[in-house]
Each structure stands twice: as structure tokens, then as C-alpha cells.
Amino acid sequence: MLYRAGVVGDGFMARDLTIQNTAGPDAHQAVAYRSDSDLSFIENCELIGNQDTVYAHSLRQFYKHCIIKGNVDFIFGNSASVFHKCTILVRPRQLDLGKGENSVVAAHGRTDPAQATGFVFHECVINGTEDYMKQYQKKPNVHQTFLGRPWKEFSRIVFVRCKLEALVSPLGWMPWDGEFALKTLYFGEYGNSGLGSNLSGRVIWSSQIPFDHVILYSVHNFIQGDDWMLT
């Protein structure tokens, strides 16, 4: 186990590790793992925190079969990252578990439409930890979980063929501050399943990804994975 980690060298690889920030939910921002490593490959790792667990800061990153736990913007940054077959678990945000809360999985920070960055969640599961789900099931209307919100003006986040469990709000996505970035972001969904995947109640500023655009978010196209991954 590692208690917080940051990497900057290109080609970083990690496998079978737990990386955790042990600061409690009242500590606010508390990064467990930060990466500025281009062509980085994180496999079968557990990344645990509360707010801001994974800071995928920049460049190209690939996360495979990982478990990521947090509660507020707990996957954030301005990298081009693909999360493949990861289990994304929301943790309680409040010390008093009975209080209502808003939780957000991802906050992307693209500042320019020319940047080839964004977060792609592919065949992931979005659910809650056992203690979160106990509280959610008691009062589902006051425990709201959103797929993402726009940290910067051209934020880009997509969920493709993921399983979105019941805790995901029917709205799907959450604004950052009023109307900020709602006309310039791209938040998309395609082929998701589960009780939280119903698109009928989604916010009007999110998108359903056209079938012929889905290929743009593959590992090959989005992070040029065929050129540098060994597995």
C-alpha cells in the first residue's frame, strides 16, 4: 500500500497496488494519486480517497480493472484518460451519514477546444460503497450522485457501455456554477445499462453519442493505445 503518490516520468506503470489518502471526508481536497506521466498504465490498482482521489492532471493515461473510491470530483484533471472496466464507487461525503449530499464522479478541466483531452469511461461500473448504499437506500432523494460536472470551459467526459447503478441521478450531470460551460462542454453517453442509465430525464446540455462517433473514444483513437501498450 502507498499513502499518496505522484508521478511525472513518461511510461509509468503500476499494478496490484493500493494507493490511499487517509484524510477523512471533512478534509475536503485530499489527492491520493496524481499523474503527469504520458503513456502511463495503471492496472488492477485500488485508488482510495474522498474529494479529488485521482488527479489525472495531464497527458495520456490508461486505467484498467481498477477500483476507484471517492465522493466529490474524485476523478479530475485535464488529461486524455481512458478508464476501462473499472469499478467506480461513491463513498459517504458527510461525517453524519444521515445528512443529504451531492456526489460527483468526474470533473474534467479542458480549457481549449483544440486540446485532445477528456475522460472516457468504458465498460465501467458506477456504484456506491456498502456504507454509502445503506444511506442511499434509506433516503434516495437526498443522496444524489452525478456522473460529472464541468471544472473548466471545454470539459469533456463520456460514458460508453457502462453499468450505471440506481444511485446515479436521473439528471445525470451537474453544473459547476450557474450557466458556466454549459454551452461549450461535451458530456456524452452511449449504450449504458443499469437503473441509472435512463436518458429520458437527462439535463438538456448533455448528449447521446451517435453510433458512428463512438469509435472516437476507443483506446486506439483517443490515447493512441495501439502504439504504446504492450497488453
C-alpha positions as CSV (number, residue, x, y, z in Angstrom):
1,M,0.0,0.0,0.0
2,L,1.1,3.6,-0.7
3,Y,-0.2,6.6,1.1
4,R,-0.5,9.2,-1.6
5,A,1.7,9.1,-4.8
6,G,2.6,11.4,-7.6
7,V,4.3,10.5,-10.9
8,V,5.9,12.7,-13.6
9,G,8.1,10.4,-15.7
10,D,6.7,9.1,-19.0
11,G,5.8,5.4,-19.3
12,F,4.9,4.9,-15.7
13,M,3.3,1.5,-14.9
14,A,1.6,0.3,-11.7
15,R,-0.1,-3.0,-11.0
16,D,-1.7,-4.6,-7.9
17,L,-1.2,-1.6,-5.6
18,T,-3.5,0.2,-3.2
19,I,-2.9,4.0,-3.1
20,Q,-4.9,5.8,-0.4
21,N,-5.2,9.3,1.1
22,T,-6.5,8.6,4.6
23,A,-7.8,12.1,5.3
24,G,-11.4,11.9,6.2
25,P,-14.4,13.3,4.3
26,D,-14.2,16.5,6.2
27,A,-10.7,17.2,4.9
28,H,-12.0,18.5,1.6
29,Q,-9.4,18.3,-1.2
30,A,-7.1,15.3,-0.5
31,V,-5.5,13.7,-3.6
32,A,-4.4,10.1,-3.3
33,Y,-2.8,9.8,-6.8
34,R,-1.6,12.5,-9.2
35,S,-0.2,11.7,-12.6
36,D,1.6,13.9,-15.2
37,S,3.0,10.8,-16.8
38,D,2.4,10.4,-20.5
39,L,1.7,6.8,-21.7
40,S,1.0,5.7,-18.2
41,F,-0.7,2.4,-17.5
42,I,-2.4,1.6,-14.2
43,E,-3.8,-1.9,-13.8
44,N,-5.6,-3.7,-11.1
45,C,-5.0,-1.0,-8.5
46,E,-7.2,0.4,-5.8
47,L,-7.2,4.2,-5.5
48,I,-9.0,5.4,-2.4
49,G,-9.8,8.9,-1.1
50,N,-12.7,11.2,-0.7
51,Q,-12.6,14.5,-2.6
52,D,-10.2,14.6,-5.5
53,T,-8.9,11.0,-5.2
54,V,-7.3,10.7,-8.7
55,Y,-5.7,13.8,-10.2
56,A,-5.2,12.7,-13.8
57,H,-3.5,16.0,-14.4
58,S,-2.2,15.8,-18.0
59,L,-1.1,13.8,-21.0
60,R,-2.3,10.2,-21.9
61,Q,-3.3,7.7,-19.2
62,F,-4.9,4.3,-19.1
63,Y,-6.6,2.7,-16.1
64,K,-7.7,-0.9,-16.4
65,H,-9.6,-3.1,-13.9
66,C,-9.0,-0.5,-11.1
67,I,-11.2,0.3,-8.1
68,I,-11.6,4.0,-7.5
69,K,-13.3,5.3,-4.4
70,G,-14.3,8.9,-3.5
71,N,-17.1,11.3,-3.3
72,V,-16.5,14.8,-4.8
73,D,-14.9,15.3,-8.2
74,F,-12.9,12.2,-7.3
75,I,-11.5,11.7,-10.8
76,F,-10.4,15.1,-12.1
77,G,-7.7,16.8,-14.2
78,N,-7.0,17.7,-17.9
79,S,-5.5,14.5,-19.2
80,A,-6.7,12.3,-22.0
81,S,-7.6,9.3,-19.9
82,V,-9.4,6.0,-20.6
83,F,-10.9,4.1,-17.7
84,H,-11.6,0.5,-18.9
85,K,-13.6,-2.0,-16.9
86,C,-13.0,-0.1,-13.7
87,T,-15.3,-0.1,-10.6
88,I,-16.1,3.4,-9.5
89,L,-17.5,3.6,-6.0
90,V,-19.0,6.6,-4.3
91,R,-18.2,7.0,-0.6
92,P,-20.2,8.9,2.0
93,R,-19.4,12.6,1.9
94,Q,-20.6,13.5,5.4
95,L,-19.4,12.5,8.8
96,D,-23.1,12.4,9.7
97,L,-24.2,9.7,7.2
98,G,-27.8,10.6,7.6
99,K,-27.4,14.0,6.0
100,G,-28.1,14.6,2.4
101,E,-25.3,15.1,-0.1
102,N,-24.3,15.6,-3.7
103,S,-21.5,13.4,-5.0
104,V,-19.8,13.8,-8.4
105,V,-17.7,11.2,-10.1
106,A,-15.6,13.3,-12.5
107,A,-14.6,16.9,-13.2
108,H,-12.7,17.5,-16.4
109,G,-10.5,20.6,-16.9
110,R,-10.1,21.1,-20.7
111,T,-9.5,24.8,-21.3
112,D,-9.3,24.9,-25.1
113,P,-11.4,23.1,-27.7
114,A,-8.1,22.2,-29.5
115,Q,-6.9,20.1,-26.6
116,A,-7.2,16.4,-27.3
117,T,-8.1,15.7,-23.7
118,G,-11.1,14.2,-21.9
119,F,-12.2,11.3,-19.7
120,V,-13.6,8.2,-21.3
121,F,-15.2,5.6,-19.1
122,H,-15.6,2.3,-21.0
123,E,-17.4,-0.7,-19.6
124,C,-17.1,0.6,-16.1
125,V,-19.4,0.1,-13.1
126,I,-20.7,3.2,-11.2
127,N,-22.0,2.2,-7.8
128,G,-21.6,3.1,-4.1
129,T,-19.7,1.5,-1.3
130,E,-21.7,-0.6,1.2
131,D,-22.0,2.2,3.8
132,Y,-23.0,4.7,1.1
133,M,-25.7,2.5,-0.3
134,K,-27.2,1.8,3.1
135,Q,-27.8,5.6,3.5
136,Y,-28.9,5.9,-0.1
137,Q,-31.5,3.2,0.2
138,K,-32.9,4.9,3.3
139,K,-33.3,8.3,1.7
140,P,-32.6,8.1,-2.1
141,N,-34.0,11.6,-2.7
142,V,-31.4,13.3,-0.6
143,H,-28.3,11.3,-1.7
144,Q,-27.6,12.5,-5.3
145,T,-24.7,11.2,-7.4
146,F,-23.8,12.8,-10.7
147,L,-21.6,11.4,-13.5
148,G,-19.6,14.7,-13.9
149,R,-19.5,18.5,-13.9
150,P,-17.5,21.0,-15.9
151,W,-14.5,22.1,-14.0
152,K,-13.3,24.2,-17.0
153,E,-15.0,25.7,-20.0
154,F,-14.5,22.8,-22.5
155,S,-14.8,19.9,-20.2
156,R,-15.2,16.6,-21.9
157,I,-16.5,13.3,-20.3
158,V,-18.1,10.3,-21.9
159,F,-19.5,7.0,-20.5
160,V,-19.7,4.2,-23.1
161,R,-21.3,0.8,-22.3
162,C,-21.0,1.3,-18.6
163,K,-23.3,-0.1,-15.9
164,L,-24.8,2.9,-14.1
165,E,-26.5,1.7,-10.9
166,A,-29.5,3.2,-9.2
167,L,-27.6,5.9,-7.2
168,V,-26.9,7.9,-10.4
169,S,-29.3,10.8,-10.6
170,P,-31.8,10.8,-13.4
171,L,-30.4,14.2,-14.4
172,G,-27.0,12.5,-15.0
173,W,-24.8,15.6,-14.9
174,M,-24.4,18.6,-12.5
175,P,-23.5,22.2,-13.4
176,W,-20.4,23.7,-11.8
177,D,-21.7,27.3,-11.2
178,G,-24.8,28.5,-12.9
179,E,-24.5,28.5,-16.7
180,F,-20.7,28.2,-16.7
181,A,-19.5,26.0,-19.6
182,L,-22.9,24.5,-20.4
183,K,-22.7,25.6,-24.0
184,T,-19.1,24.6,-24.5
185,L,-18.7,21.3,-22.7
186,Y,-19.2,17.8,-24.1
187,F,-20.8,15.2,-21.8
188,G,-21.9,12.1,-23.6
189,E,-23.4,8.7,-23.1
190,Y,-23.7,5.6,-25.3
191,G,-25.0,2.1,-24.7
192,N,-25.1,2.2,-20.9
193,S,-27.2,-0.1,-18.8
194,G,-28.5,-0.3,-15.2
195,L,-31.1,1.6,-13.3
196,G,-29.2,4.9,-13.6
197,S,-28.8,4.8,-17.3
198,N,-32.3,6.0,-18.4
199,L,-31.7,9.0,-20.6
200,S,-35.2,10.5,-20.5
201,G,-34.5,12.8,-17.6
202,R,-31.0,13.9,-18.5
203,V,-30.1,17.6,-18.5
204,I,-30.5,19.2,-21.9
205,W,-26.9,20.2,-22.2
206,S,-25.7,16.6,-22.2
207,S,-25.5,14.4,-25.3
208,Q,-26.3,11.0,-26.6
209,I,-23.2,9.9,-28.6
210,P,-24.0,9.0,-32.2
211,F,-23.1,5.4,-33.0
212,D,-20.6,6.4,-35.7
213,H,-18.8,8.7,-33.2
214,V,-18.3,6.0,-30.5
215,I,-15.1,4.8,-32.2
216,L,-13.5,8.2,-31.5
217,Y,-13.4,7.3,-27.8
218,S,-11.7,3.9,-28.2
219,V,-8.3,3.3,-26.7
220,H,-6.8,3.2,-30.2
221,N,-8.2,6.6,-31.2
222,F,-8.4,8.6,-28.0
223,I,-5.0,7.8,-26.5
224,Q,-3.2,6.0,-29.4
225,G,-3.0,3.0,-27.2
226,D,-2.0,0.6,-30.0
227,D,1.2,2.5,-30.4
228,W,2.5,2.1,-26.9
229,M,0.6,-0.5,-24.9
230,L,2.1,-4.0,-24.5
231,T,-1.1,-5.6,-23.3
